[in-house]
Amino acid sequence: INSISILFKNEKKLETESNKLQSLIKQHSKDVLQWNDLTKMLDNSLKELGDVQNWVDLIERDMKIITSTLEFKCQAEPTQLAENAILRFDTAKYDDQEGNPTPTYKNHPLE
């Protein structure tokens, strides 16, 4: 009879430990899913940062091209640029009916 009671007590202990283990496994599974979701969010954020960095690099490259083109253009034709400015000033029209000077420039890029 004594051995049967020991077996019964051991069985109850095993059931209790088994239930604890199942509970820990469920909690661990939930934690793993949460970590998985967090790593996916981090991965997506890093991809977005990479996209932004790529966009910034493209804009920077385009600006360098524009800057070097403008510098080249200004260095190549400084006298022609000055002549064009003088020509625009000389061809100014004064259209004010009261005789007030309000010039409008022919072929001016802002008009």
Steps between C-alpha positions, in 0.01 A plus 500: 500500500784733574646469150161573345467820698851604393410432139182702536690796656762483224229496236342813652841674508558404136160637401569824685844537341356408159233771532764755602712398203206533260427844637865603456502364144186700413654816645824432315308453173325835552835666573653349186211631288538847652875498435433385146258789445749746649781377276275532194416858599869576554586346164235712326623814677856429392382449142319834512812668634694342214244635255531849650879479488482391136267792424735742676795362304313546172403858586857576606634357173250703296589817688871439437428456129295821490764691695786382283300575185423852617862556604620374162249718316596810699872436453466426130302809403545782756515772236198367317299499826598862563414597141157337533432694821598828331291415194196431717543832680540690171184347354287598799165648414336767711129429466364717778240738352587772750864502396625324813785263429368146546728291285408166354789308357480316172589132531557531873486153658278614787239667283 
